[in-house]
Amino acid sequence: PANPYNTYRREQLPPGPIANPGLGALRAVLAPAEHDYYFFVARGGGRHAFSRTVEEHGRTVARIRAGEAP
């Protein structure tokens, strides 16, 4: 079906915003959580694993790809 927001079928930009952040997202930008995690990887099922260093992140990604829990 024709959809003006389908960027795969439309050569130009959509007629309006393509994202509309919710109130929770706006609040998070104004008052972000304090932590020392810099990397994350999706674990599937809506879950994520967070890492402090790129080395730790690499090990976590390898374990997830191998089917192991991080």
Backbone torsions as a table, in degrees:
resi	resn	phi	psi	omega
1	PRO	NA	150.5	179.1
2	ALA	-72.2	128.4	179.2
3	ASN	-141.1	121.2	-177.1
4	PRO	-65.6	-10.4	179.2
5	TYR	-99.3	-0.5	179.1
6	ASN	-77.8	98.0	-176.1
7	THR	-74.3	-7.1	174.5
8	TYR	-80.6	-27.6	-178.1
9	ARG	-106.9	-8.9	-176.3
10	ARG	-109.7	130.0	-177.9
11	GLU	-79.7	-29.2	-180.0
12	GLN	-102.9	178.7	179.4
13	LEU	-65.6	153.8	177.0
14	PRO	-63.8	162.6	-176.4
15	PRO	-72.2	-10.9	-178.5
16	GLY	-153.6	-171.7	-179.7
17	PRO	-59.5	144.3	178.2
18	ILE	-97.8	-5.1	177.8
19	ALA	-143.8	147.0	178.4
20	ASN	-138.4	94.6	-175.8
21	PRO	-64.6	144.9	178.3
22	GLY	-80.5	173.7	-178.2
23	LEU	-60.4	-38.9	179.5
24	GLY	-61.6	-40.0	178.8
25	ALA	-66.9	-40.8	178.8
26	LEU	-64.8	-41.1	178.0
27	ARG	-64.5	-37.9	179.9
28	ALA	-64.7	-34.2	177.6
29	VAL	-68.7	-39.8	-178.2
30	LEU	-74.7	-29.3	-179.2
31	ALA	-138.4	72.8	-176.8
32	PRO	-66.4	151.4	176.6
33	ALA	-67.5	145.0	177.8
34	GLU	-96.5	122.8	179.1
35	HIS	-160.2	174.5	178.8
36	ASP	-116.4	27.8	175.5
37	TYR	-90.9	131.1	-179.5
38	TYR	-117.7	-15.2	-175.7
39	PHE	-128.9	149.1	173.2
40	PHE	-146.9	157.6	176.4
41	VAL	-141.4	139.4	178.1
42	ALA	-72.8	132.9	-179.6
43	ARG	-98.1	-8.3	-176.3
44	GLY	96.8	155.8	178.8
45	GLY	66.7	24.4	-179.8
46	GLY	78.7	10.6	-179.4
47	ARG	-105.1	156.6	180.0
48	HIS	-136.7	156.7	174.0
49	ALA	-119.8	134.5	-176.8
50	PHE	-112.1	145.4	-178.6
51	SER	-134.0	153.0	179.8
52	ARG	-91.5	-29.9	-177.4
53	THR	-126.2	161.5	179.1
54	VAL	-67.7	-30.9	177.5
55	GLU	-66.1	-46.2	178.2
56	GLU	-62.5	-39.1	178.4
57	HIS	-61.6	-44.7	179.1
58	GLY	-59.7	-41.9	178.2
59	ARG	-65.8	-39.9	-179.8
60	THR	-64.8	-44.9	178.0
61	VAL	-59.8	-43.9	180.0
62	ALA	-61.6	-42.2	179.6
63	ARG	-66.4	-40.7	179.1
64	ILE	-65.0	-43.0	179.1
65	ARG	-64.8	-30.3	179.0
66	ALA	-82.3	-2.5	179.2
67	GLY	86.3	11.3	179.0
68	GLU	-94.6	152.3	174.6
69	ALA	-76.5	136.8	179.8
70	PRO	-70.6	NA	NA
